[in-house]
Amino acid sequence: MEADTVNAIASVLQGFGCPPDKCPEMALQLHRRAGQLAEAKGRSYEEALGHLLRAMAGGWAAQSSAQESGPQP
């Protein structure tokens, strides 16, 4: 079951633009961190994972936007 969850997270990360060779490692880290957050904050695992994925998606969107606009003077 855990492997299925990590694989699903890796697929989402790849969709966000994460390099394919980094997806499995990052997915495992997110899986673990979501479990930690859920326990520490009294949230469900799904809520914690959603929070982390939204934060990562926002980071990649900002990075992509900065790269598309080029260097600023």
LUMMI-521444 format. One record per residue: residue number from 1; residue in one letter; x, z, y of N, C-alpha, C in turn. Coordinates in nm, 3 decimals, decimal comma. Layout:
{r NUM; a; {X; Z; Y}; {X; Z; Y}; {X; Z; Y}}
...
***
This chain:
{r 1; m; {0,083; 0,000; -0,120}; {0,000; 0,000; 0,000}; {0,087; 0,000; 0,126}}
{r 2; e; {0,188; 0,087; 0,129}; {0,275; 0,093; 0,247}; {0,343; -0,041; 0,272}}
{r 3; a; {0,387; -0,107; 0,167}; {0,454; -0,237; 0,183}; {0,358; -0,340; 0,243}}
{r 4; d; {0,231; -0,336; 0,202}; {0,132; -0,428; 0,259}; {0,115; -0,403; 0,409}}
{r 5; t; {0,111; -0,276; 0,446}; {0,096; -0,239; 0,587}; {0,216; -0,286; 0,667}}
{r 6; v; {0,335; -0,262; 0,617}; {0,456; -0,302; 0,688}; {0,463; -0,454; 0,698}}
{r 7; n; {0,424; -0,525; 0,595}; {0,422; -0,672; 0,599}; {0,322; -0,723; 0,703}}
{r 8; a; {0,207; -0,657; 0,712}; {0,107; -0,697; 0,810}; {0,159; -0,673; 0,952}}
{r 9; i; {0,224; -0,560; 0,973}; {0,282; -0,532; 1,105}; {0,389; -0,635; 1,137}}
{r 10; a; {0,472; -0,670; 1,040}; {0,577; -0,771; 1,060}; {0,516; -0,905; 1,102}}
{r 11; s; {0,404; -0,941; 1,044}; {0,337; -1,066; 1,081}; {0,289; -1,063; 1,225}}
{r 12; v; {0,236; -0,949; 1,267}; {0,191; -0,934; 1,405}; {0,311; -0,945; 1,500}}
{r 13; l; {0,418; -0,878; 1,466}; {0,538; -0,883; 1,549}; {0,592; -1,025; 1,563}}
{r 14; q; {0,589; -1,099; 1,454}; {0,635; -1,238; 1,459}; {0,546; -1,319; 1,552}}
{r 15; g; {0,415; -1,290; 1,549}; {0,323; -1,357; 1,641}; {0,351; -1,325; 1,786}}
{r 16; f; {0,406; -1,206; 1,812}; {0,443; -1,167; 1,948}; {0,572; -1,233; 1,994}}
{r 17; g; {0,645; -1,294; 1,901}; {0,770; -1,360; 1,937}; {0,895; -1,286; 1,892}}
{r 18; c; {0,877; -1,184; 1,812}; {0,992; -1,111; 1,757}; {1,071; -1,204; 1,665}}
{r 19; p; {1,202; -1,201; 1,672}; {1,281; -1,286; 1,582}; {1,248; -1,253; 1,435}}
{r 20; p; {1,222; -1,355; 1,354}; {1,181; -1,332; 1,215}; {1,273; -1,242; 1,135}}
{r 21; d; {1,403; -1,249; 1,161}; {1,496; -1,166; 1,084}; {1,488; -1,018; 1,125}}
{r 22; k; {1,430; -0,989; 1,240}; {1,417; -0,851; 1,287}; {1,281; -0,790; 1,254}}
{r 23; c; {1,183; -0,874; 1,221}; {1,045; -0,826; 1,200}; {1,032; -0,718; 1,093}}
{r 24; p; {1,088; -0,735; 0,974}; {1,069; -0,631; 0,872}; {1,123; -0,494; 0,914}}
{r 25; e; {1,241; -0,491; 0,974}; {1,300; -0,364; 1,017}; {1,218; -0,301; 1,130}}
{r 26; m; {1,179; -0,382; 1,227}; {1,099; -0,330; 1,338}; {0,962; -0,283; 1,290}}
{r 27; a; {0,904; -0,356; 1,195}; {0,774; -0,318; 1,141}; {0,782; -0,183; 1,071}}
{r 28; l; {0,887; -0,161; 0,996}; {0,903; -0,032; 0,928}; {0,919; 0,080; 1,030}}
{r 29; q; {0,996; 0,055; 1,135}; {1,013; 0,156; 1,240}; {0,880; 0,187; 1,309}}
{r 30; l; {0,802; 0,083; 1,337}; {0,672; 0,105; 1,400}; {0,577; 0,182; 1,308}}
{r 31; h; {0,581; 0,148; 1,182}; {0,497; 0,217; 1,083}; {0,529; 0,366; 1,082}}
{r 32; r; {0,657; 0,397; 1,077}; {0,698; 0,538; 1,077}; {0,661; 0,608; 1,207}}
{r 33; r; {0,686; 0,541; 1,319}; {0,657; 0,602; 1,450}; {0,507; 0,622; 1,468}}
{r 34; a; {0,426; 0,529; 1,421}; {0,282; 0,545; 1,431}; {0,236; 0,668; 1,353}}
{r 35; g; {0,295; 0,690; 1,237}; {0,263; 0,810; 1,159}; {0,301; 0,937; 1,233}}
{r 36; q; {0,418; 0,935; 1,298}; {0,463; 1,050; 1,375}; {0,372; 1,077; 1,494}}
{r 37; l; {0,337; 0,971; 1,566}; {0,249; 0,986; 1,682}; {0,111; 1,036; 1,640}}
{r 38; a; {0,060; 0,982; 1,533}; {-0,072; 1,023; 1,485}; {-0,073; 1,173; 1,457}}
{r 39; e; {0,030; 1,220; 1,392}; {0,038; 1,362; 1,359}; {0,057; 1,448; 1,484}}
{r 40; a; {0,145; 1,405; 1,571}; {0,178; 1,485; 1,689}; {0,064; 1,489; 1,791}}
{r 41; k; {-0,009; 1,379; 1,804}; {-0,112; 1,369; 1,907}; {-0,253; 1,389; 1,853}}
{r 42; g; {-0,266; 1,410; 1,722}; {-0,399; 1,427; 1,664}; {-0,482; 1,300; 1,667}}
{r 43; r; {-0,416; 1,186; 1,661}; {-0,483; 1,056; 1,659}; {-0,486; 1,004; 1,517}}
{r 44; s; {-0,561; 0,898; 1,498}; {-0,554; 0,831; 1,368}; {-0,430; 0,742; 1,368}}
{r 45; y; {-0,386; 0,708; 1,250}; {-0,271; 0,617; 1,235}; {-0,302; 0,485; 1,306}}
{r 46; e; {-0,423; 0,434; 1,289}; {-0,461; 0,306; 1,347}; {-0,456; 0,309; 1,499}}
{r 47; e; {-0,501; 0,420; 1,560}; {-0,496; 0,432; 1,705}; {-0,350; 0,435; 1,753}}
{r 48; a; {-0,268; 0,509; 1,684}; {-0,128; 0,520; 1,722}; {-0,057; 0,385; 1,707}}
{r 49; l; {-0,083; 0,315; 1,598}; {-0,022; 0,185; 1,577}; {-0,070; 0,086; 1,683}}
{r 50; g; {-0,198; 0,089; 1,713}; {-0,252; 0,000; 1,817}; {-0,184; 0,024; 1,951}}
{r 51; h; {-0,165; 0,150; 1,985}; {-0,096; 0,186; 2,110}; {0,045; 0,127; 2,112}}
{r 52; l; {0,118; 0,145; 2,004}; {0,256; 0,094; 1,997}; {0,260; -0,058; 2,004}}
{r 53; l; {0,169; -0,124; 1,935}; {0,167; -0,270; 1,936}; {0,130; -0,324; 2,074}}
{r 54; r; {0,035; -0,260; 2,142}; {0,001; -0,304; 2,278}; {0,121; -0,288; 2,371}}
{r 55; a; {0,193; -0,179; 2,357}; {0,312; -0,158; 2,440}; {0,417; -0,265; 2,412}}
{r 56; m; {0,437; -0,299; 2,287}; {0,536; -0,402; 2,253}; {0,491; -0,538; 2,302}}
{r 57; a; {0,362; -0,569; 2,287}; {0,311; -0,698; 2,333}; {0,330; -0,711; 2,484}}
{r 58; g; {0,304; -0,604; 2,557}; {0,325; -0,606; 2,701}; {0,470; -0,628; 2,737}}
{r 59; g; {0,558; -0,566; 2,663}; {0,701; -0,584; 2,688}; {0,747; -0,726; 2,663}}
{r 60; w; {0,700; -0,784; 2,555}; {0,739; -0,923; 2,526}; {0,677; -1,020; 2,625}}
{r 61; a; {0,554; -0,992; 2,669}; {0,490; -1,079; 2,767}; {0,568; -1,076; 2,898}}
{r 62; a; {0,612; -0,957; 2,940}; {0,690; -0,945; 3,063}; {0,824; -1,015; 3,049}}
{r 63; q; {0,887; -1,000; 2,934}; {1,016; -1,064; 2,910}; {1,001; -1,215; 2,912}}
{r 64; s; {0,896; -1,265; 2,848}; {0,873; -1,409; 2,843}; {0,845; -1,464; 2,982}}
{r 65; s; {0,768; -1,391; 3,061}; {0,736; -1,433; 3,197}; {0,863; -1,438; 3,282}}
{r 66; a; {0,948; -1,340; 3,267}; {1,073; -1,336; 3,343}; {1,164; -1,452; 3,304}}
{r 67; q; {1,168; -1,486; 3,177}; {1,253; -1,596; 3,132}; {1,200; -1,730; 3,182}}
{r 68; e; {1,067; -1,744; 3,185}; {1,007; -1,870; 3,230}; {1,028; -1,892; 3,379}}
{r 69; s; {1,028; -1,785; 3,458}; {1,043; -1,801; 3,602}; {1,188; -1,819; 3,644}}
{r 70; g; {1,280; -1,788; 3,553}; {1,421; -1,807; 3,581}; {1,478; -1,695; 3,664}}
{r 71; p; {1,606; -1,704; 3,691}; {1,673; -1,599; 3,770}; {1,619; -1,595; 3,912}}
{r 72; q; {1,605; -1,476; 3,964}; {1,557; -1,457; 4,100}; {1,676; -1,435; 4,193}}
{r 73; p; {1,672; -1,499; 4,312}; {1,784; -1,483; 4,407}; {1,789; -1,344; 4,466}}
***
